[in-house]
Amino acid sequence: MDSEANWGVLLVPSVSHALRAESLVRRAGITCKLIPTPRQLSSDCGTALRFAWEERERVRAVVEAAGLEYEGIFPLP
């Protein structure tokens, strides 16, 4: 992926949620990385999960199936 426009971020309410999301998403075979929450996006947590934007529906399905609370999925600004 050449530009940041190809990335999405999952915003979560806490670092523990971010760590759990990372574990769940990786186990589902989706490449992801924990990053500082972009300042353009509002979140109570300073950590977000970055993933390929085209994987957003799979990421959503994984975290929702696990009952993990999240604040939203957004394209990386």
Protein Blocks (a to p, Z undefined) as FASTA:
>chain_A
ZZfklpccdddfbfklmmmmmmmmmmnopacddddddfkbccfbfbdcdddfklmmmmmm
mmmmnopacfbdcddZZ
